[in-house]
């Protein structure tokens, strides 16, 4: 009862915030505030699909010698290419957390939270950040998932390999370590290539302490059934391939080559079912990007855009670039496909993971969380979503 009450309180709080902006026009707003009217309207999107791959620089992925022809050529030609899309830090986890909550890196999320500890003390600051260090954020820290639920919209996280070594027919959901225990998903094993650190929703008590986690944080195997109709497809789908299919491992324990080559093959096999779905055809938007640039020590791998702030939990000389000192996570690029985008579009506007969160919140007229509310941060606009009559 205590856990259910906590989730209810959070939902009511988020609902109250949303009520303050009900009826607001689509547009950018002040830090931490609600969207406000924009001079250039962008089309409303009904279904967002986000696929996150691992550890590649934009120059490698989209350069002339790319190992990802499906992503770099076939998908890119169908929609918009964002060459100046940036990660916000290193290593993986801080980027995933930023995408769904707007929270900046801390020393443990930068190290991928080898031990699954609570984030403490969790003191709120004036700019939407929470002060502390650790992995699992306290209940008051909301995510886009909480916002969508409270506003009457739907979401799911689809995690490839969630079932791991479970018995045949098992349906494991909301998989994460116990608090204060070692994360045993850091390294792939034969038959289990799931990584908790690539599943951002399990790093928030606002989700794992509520029934919503087992309802909506599920294995990737559920996506095909959900895509059969618009009614069963969530408004927001966050899709994470496993440690081989996302390009993280090379070679993979499964015997596949891994890296960008295998990630591209996974996209070519799986993305068409999204593009053929009724929900995608009804103002859908597919976004394919990466968590961070490959960390080889170069300045480019820890570059940033958009006046990214380091947050309150990194003490100089610590930076979001972590072991590669620098202000961010490097330039990774992104590809967008939608009926609301003209094929062959190139949008050179600088964006980052906070911009992505802001874009989604703006689309559903939700308050901006964390650094998604940074003054002057640019969300996806008419240069990318350039078919307003879609």
URBELJO-V821273 format. One record per pair of residues at least 12 apart in sequence whose ideal C-beta (glycine too) atoms are under 7 Angstrom apart, sorted by the first residue. I is the first residue (numbers start at 1). J is the second residue. D is the distance in Angstrom with one decimal. If there is no record, write none. Layout:
# URBELJO-V821273
i: {I I}
j: {J J}
d: {D D}
This chain:
# URBELJO-V821273
i: {3 3 6 6 7 7 7 10 10 10 10 11 11 14 14 14 14 15 17 18 18 18 18 20 21 21 21 21 24 24 25 25 26 26 26 26 26 27 28 29 30 31 31 31 31 32 32 32 32 33 33 33 34 35 35 40 40 41 42 42 42 42 42 43 43 43 43 43 43 44 44 45 45 45 45 45 46 46 46 46 47 47 47 47 47 48 48 48 48 48 49 49 49 49 49 49 49 50 50 50 50 51 51 52 52 52 52 53 53 53 53 53 54 54 54 54 54 55 55 55 55 55 55 56 56 56 56 56 56 57 57 57 57 57 57 57 58 58 58 58 61 61 62 62 67 67 67 67 68 68 68 69 70 70 70 71 71 71 71 75 75 75 75 76 77 77 78 78 79 79 79 79 79 79 79 80 80 80 80 80 81 81 82 82 82 82 82 82 83 83 84 84 84 84 84 84 85 85 85 85 85 85 86 86 86 86 86 86 86 86 86 86 87 87 87 87 87 87 87 87 87 88 88 88 88 88 88 88 89 89 89 89 89 89 89 90 90 90 90 90 90 90 90 90 91 91 91 91 91 92 92 92 92 92 93 93 93 93 94 94 95 95 95 95 96 96 96 97 97 97 98 98 99 99 99 99 100 100 100 100 100 100 101 101 101 101 101 102 102 102 102 102 102 102 103 103 103 103 103 104 104 104 104 104 104 105 105 105 106 106 106 107 108 108 108 109 110 112 112 113 113 113 114 114 114 115 115 115 116 116 116 116 116 116 116 116 117 117 117 118 118 118 119 119 119 119 119 119 119 120 120 122 122 125 128 128 128 128 129 129 129 131 131 132 133 135 136 136 136 136 137 137 137 138 139 139 139 141 141 142 142 143 143 143 143 144 144 144 144 145 145 145 146 147 147 148 148 148 149 151 151 153 153 154 154 155 155 155 155 156 156 156 156 157 157 157 157 157 158 158 158 158 158 158 159 159 159 159 159 160 160 160 160 160 161 161 161 161 162 162 162 162 162 163 164 164 165 165 171 172 173 173 173 174 174 174 174 174 175 175 176 176 176 177 183 188 188 188 188 188 189 190 193 193 193 193 193 194 195 198 198 199 199 201 201 202 220 224 227 227 227 227 229 230 230 230 233 233 236 241 241 244 244 244 245 245 245 246 247 247 247 247 267 274 275 281 283 283 283 284 284 285 285 285 286 286 286 287 287 288 288 289 289 290 292 292 292 293 293 293 293 295 295 297 299 300 300 301 301 302 302 302 302 302 302 302 302 303 303 303 303 304 304 305 305 306 306 306 306 306 307 308 308 308 308 309 309 336 339 339 340 340 340 341 341 341 341 342 342 345 345 347 347 349 349 351 354 354 354 354 355 355 355 357 357 358 358 358 359 359 362}
j: {209 210 139 209 209 210 212 139 142 146 206 149 150 142 146 147 150 150 367 150 151 366 367 34 34 35 365 367 36 365 37 38 38 41 42 362 365 362 379 368 375 127 373 374 375 127 128 368 373 367 368 373 367 362 365 381 382 388 380 381 382 385 388 283 340 385 387 388 390 283 363 283 285 338 340 363 235 282 283 284 233 235 279 280 284 235 236 237 285 360 237 239 274 284 285 286 287 237 238 239 287 239 288 240 289 290 291 241 246 247 263 290 246 247 248 290 291 247 248 290 291 292 294 247 260 290 293 294 332 293 294 300 301 330 331 332 83 331 332 333 260 333 83 333 259 260 261 264 260 263 264 264 264 267 268 264 267 288 335 271 288 335 337 335 343 344 337 343 335 336 337 338 341 343 345 336 341 345 347 384 335 346 333 334 336 347 351 384 333 348 305 331 348 349 350 351 289 332 333 334 351 352 303 304 305 328 329 330 331 332 350 352 290 291 292 293 328 329 330 332 353 308 320 328 329 352 353 354 105 110 320 321 322 328 329 110 292 295 302 321 322 323 324 329 110 111 112 292 322 112 197 198 291 292 109 112 113 197 109 110 291 292 329 353 198 200 291 109 200 203 353 354 200 353 356 357 143 144 145 200 201 357 141 143 204 369 370 128 354 357 369 370 371 372 129 130 137 141 370 129 309 310 311 313 371 311 314 320 132 133 313 133 133 134 135 135 322 186 197 135 183 197 182 183 186 180 182 183 135 136 176 177 179 180 181 183 134 135 180 134 136 179 132 133 134 135 136 137 138 132 134 137 138 312 369 370 371 373 311 312 370 312 313 313 313 203 179 203 204 205 203 204 205 205 205 206 209 204 206 206 369 201 204 206 207 236 357 360 361 201 207 216 206 361 366 235 236 364 212 364 366 235 364 234 235 216 234 235 236 216 218 234 237 199 201 216 217 238 218 220 222 223 237 239 194 199 219 220 240 220 240 241 242 245 192 193 194 242 175 194 218 219 220 219 192 194 191 192 219 219 214 217 218 202 208 213 214 217 194 196 196 202 208 196 196 243 244 249 252 253 253 253 242 243 244 253 254 242 243 240 246 217 240 213 217 217 239 273 273 274 277 279 278 278 279 282 277 279 360 263 266 256 258 262 262 263 266 263 259 260 262 263 288 286 337 339 339 340 390 338 339 336 338 340 336 337 338 334 336 334 335 332 334 332 329 330 332 329 330 331 332 323 324 324 326 330 331 324 330 321 324 325 326 327 328 329 330 326 328 330 331 327 328 350 352 350 352 355 377 378 376 320 327 328 352 371 374 384 387 390 385 387 390 384 385 386 387 386 387 384 386 383 384 378 383 378 371 372 374 377 377 378 379 369 372 372 377 379 379 380 379}
d: {4.6 6.7 5.3 5.8 6.3 3.4 7.0 5.9 6.8 6.2 5.1 6.6 4.9 5.6 5.4 5.6 3.9 4.3 4.8 6.1 4.8 6.1 7.0 6.2 3.4 6.5 5.7 6.3 6.3 5.1 4.0 6.7 5.9 6.0 6.4 5.8 7.0 6.9 6.2 6.6 6.2 6.0 4.4 5.7 4.7 6.6 4.5 6.1 3.9 6.8 6.6 6.3 5.3 4.8 5.6 6.4 4.8 6.5 7.0 5.8 5.4 4.4 7.0 6.7 4.4 5.5 6.6 4.9 5.3 6.6 6.3 5.3 4.5 7.0 6.6 5.3 6.8 5.4 4.3 6.7 5.7 5.8 4.2 6.5 4.4 6.9 5.1 6.9 5.1 6.0 4.7 6.5 5.5 6.8 7.0 4.7 7.0 7.0 5.1 6.5 4.9 4.7 4.7 5.8 6.3 6.8 5.8 7.0 4.9 5.1 5.0 4.9 4.5 4.8 4.0 6.3 5.7 6.5 6.2 6.8 7.0 6.2 4.9 6.6 5.8 5.2 6.9 6.0 6.6 4.6 5.6 6.8 6.7 6.3 6.8 6.9 6.1 4.7 5.5 3.6 6.6 5.9 6.9 5.5 6.9 4.3 4.6 6.6 5.0 6.8 3.8 6.8 5.0 5.4 4.1 5.5 5.6 6.2 6.1 6.9 6.7 5.1 6.0 5.2 6.1 6.1 5.1 5.3 6.3 5.0 3.5 6.2 4.7 6.4 6.6 4.4 4.9 3.8 5.5 4.7 5.9 5.1 6.3 4.4 6.8 5.4 5.9 6.9 5.6 6.1 6.4 6.6 5.7 6.7 4.5 6.8 6.1 6.0 5.4 4.1 4.8 6.9 6.9 5.8 4.6 5.6 6.6 6.7 5.4 6.6 6.9 4.3 7.0 6.3 4.1 6.0 6.3 2.7 5.5 5.3 6.5 6.0 6.0 5.5 5.3 5.5 5.0 6.5 4.3 6.4 3.7 6.7 6.6 6.4 4.7 6.5 5.5 5.4 6.7 5.7 4.3 6.8 6.1 5.6 6.3 6.9 5.1 6.8 6.7 5.7 5.5 6.3 5.0 6.6 4.7 4.9 5.7 4.5 4.3 5.4 4.3 5.4 5.9 5.8 6.2 3.9 6.3 5.9 5.4 6.0 4.5 6.1 6.4 4.8 6.1 6.0 4.6 5.2 6.8 4.7 6.8 6.9 6.3 4.7 6.9 5.6 5.7 6.3 5.9 5.5 4.1 2.3 4.7 4.1 6.5 6.5 6.8 6.8 4.9 5.9 6.8 6.5 2.6 6.8 6.0 6.3 6.4 5.2 6.9 4.6 3.8 5.5 5.4 5.5 5.6 6.5 4.6 6.9 4.9 3.9 6.4 6.3 6.8 5.9 6.3 6.9 5.8 6.8 5.6 6.7 6.7 3.9 6.2 7.0 5.9 5.3 4.7 5.2 5.8 5.3 5.2 6.2 5.1 6.9 3.6 6.2 5.9 4.7 6.4 5.0 5.5 6.9 4.0 5.7 6.3 4.4 6.8 5.4 5.5 5.3 6.0 5.0 6.4 6.6 5.9 5.8 6.7 5.4 6.9 6.0 6.3 5.0 6.6 5.7 4.5 5.2 6.6 6.1 6.3 5.8 6.1 6.8 5.4 6.5 6.6 6.7 6.3 6.0 6.8 6.0 6.2 7.0 5.3 6.8 4.7 6.3 5.6 6.8 6.4 6.3 6.4 4.4 6.0 4.2 5.1 5.8 5.1 6.6 4.2 4.9 6.1 4.5 5.7 6.2 5.0 6.7 4.6 4.7 6.4 4.6 6.5 4.8 6.2 4.7 6.5 5.2 6.1 6.0 5.3 4.1 6.3 4.6 4.2 5.8 6.8 4.7 3.9 3.7 5.4 5.6 6.8 3.8 7.0 5.5 3.8 5.2 5.1 4.9 6.8 6.7 4.5 6.0 5.1 6.4 6.4 3.8 4.8 4.6 6.6 6.7 5.1 3.8 6.5 6.5 5.7 4.4 6.9 5.7 6.9 4.9 6.4 5.1 3.9 4.4 5.4 6.8 6.9 6.0 5.3 4.7 6.9 6.9 6.1 6.9 5.0 6.6 6.9 6.4 6.1 6.7 4.1 6.7 5.8 4.8 4.7 5.6 6.5 3.6 6.8 6.9 5.5 5.4 5.4 5.9 6.4 6.4 4.1 5.8 5.4 5.1 6.5 3.4 6.9 5.9 6.8 6.5 6.3 6.1 5.9 6.2 6.9 6.5 4.3 6.8 6.9 4.5 6.8 6.2 5.5 6.6 4.9 6.1 3.9 4.2 4.1 6.2 6.8 6.1 2.6 6.3 5.4 6.9 5.2 5.5 6.1 6.1 6.7 5.5 4.3 3.1 4.3 6.7 2.6 7.0 6.2 6.7 5.9 6.2 5.8 5.5 5.9 3.9 2.6 3.7 5.6 5.4 5.2 6.4 5.9 7.0 6.6 7.0 5.8 5.2 6.3 6.5 6.8 6.0 6.9 4.5 5.1 4.8 3.8 6.5 6.2 6.3 6.2 5.3 5.8 6.5 6.1 4.3 4.4 6.0 5.9 6.8 4.5 5.1 6.5 6.1 5.9 6.2 5.7 6.6 4.2 4.1 5.8 4.4 4.0 4.2 5.2}
